[in-house]
Every structure is written in C-alpha cells, then in structure tokens.
Amino acid sequence: MDRLTLTSIIASAAFLIFLIVTLTWHNDELRPRVWQLNEVLEQDPMLAEYPYDFKVLLFLNGVVTLTSPQASEAPLRPFLNRIDPSLADKPADAPEVVEAERRFRAIEMQAIKVMISQPDVDSVVWSLDRAWYHKNRVPLAK
C-alpha cells in the first residue's frame, strides 16, 4: 500500500470518527434511549438523595428493566444494613428498620413513577443489582 492510500484511509477514518462524535454530542435523538432514561432518573431530586442509584439496564417495546438491590432472590435487610449500619443490631420490627423499609419502598415507587411518566414507557420490571452486592462486599443469600 502506498503512502497516499494509507494517508487517505487514516484521514477518512478520522473524519468518520469526528462526524459520529459530533452528531451524537449535539443530537439527543441519536443517543441510546437507555442513556436518556438514566439521565431522567438522575435528575429526580427524591432519587438523587437516596444512597442507591437505580439504573436502566434495558428498554425494549415500552418495558424498562431497572436495577434494584432487592428482589425475590435477595432480602432487603442486608442492603439496608449496608447503607445504614445502625440497623444491623436491631430486630426486624424495630421502628427504625420499619421506617427504612418504608422509605426504600417509597423510593422504588418514585423510580417507577419517573419511568412511567415517559411517553414511550409502558411498564417497569426489576432486576437484582448483583454488581452492587459485589462492589459493596455484601454476600447474597443462596
């Protein structure tokens, strides 16, 4: 391959990369919908103040899959103990634990409301955030 051909290929590739970056940088319509929905979640003040960040994993046919630290295969208590260590010694019916669970449920409902408020979102499903458990070194029940 001669020098002119190689220079042309490199210049074309650089221009193509520049064009792609420029179009995606300035046009929200070209950004993936998952990114847009995650930004909507981040902008909600109630969700922003909570110590867990709900994230959109998938958006398909009007159904949003959100991460959650709680699912049928994982109890809520280990998560609550990690975000508020003062709850670890308390029984399940202690007022502080009950309030923490109630607050978590309210935050979950807020995440659902924020997603459902989007015109193209019909429903929300949950997915256990195993990465959060791994990152925070909280063992999952088997």
FENDA-V163192 format. One record per residue. N is the residue number from 1. SS is DSSP state (a for helix, b for strand, c for the rest). Layout:
# FENDA-V163192
n,ss
N,SS
N,SS
This chain:
# FENDA-V163192
n,ss
1,c
2,c
3,a
4,a
5,a
6,a
7,a
8,a
9,a
10,a
11,a
12,a
13,a
14,a
15,a
16,a
17,a
18,a
19,a
20,a
21,a
22,a
23,a
24,a
25,a
26,a
27,c
28,a
29,a
30,a
31,c
32,c
33,a
34,a
35,a
36,a
37,a
38,a
39,a
40,a
41,a
42,a
43,a
44,c
45,a
46,a
47,a
48,a
49,c
50,c
51,c
52,c
53,c
54,c
55,c
56,b
57,b
58,b
59,b
60,b
61,c
62,c
63,b
64,b
65,b
66,b
67,b
68,b
69,c
70,c
71,b
72,c
73,c
74,b
75,c
76,c
77,a
78,a
79,a
80,a
81,a
82,a
83,a
84,c
85,a
86,a
87,a
88,c
89,c
90,c
91,c
92,c
93,c
94,c
95,a
96,a
97,a
98,a
99,a
100,a
101,a
102,a
103,a
104,a
105,a
106,a
107,a
108,a
109,a
110,a
111,a
112,a
113,a
114,a
115,a
116,a
117,c
118,c
119,c
120,c
121,c
122,c
123,b
124,b
125,b
126,b
127,b
128,b
129,c
130,a
131,a
132,a
133,a
134,a
135,a
136,c
137,c
138,c
139,c
140,c
141,c
142,c
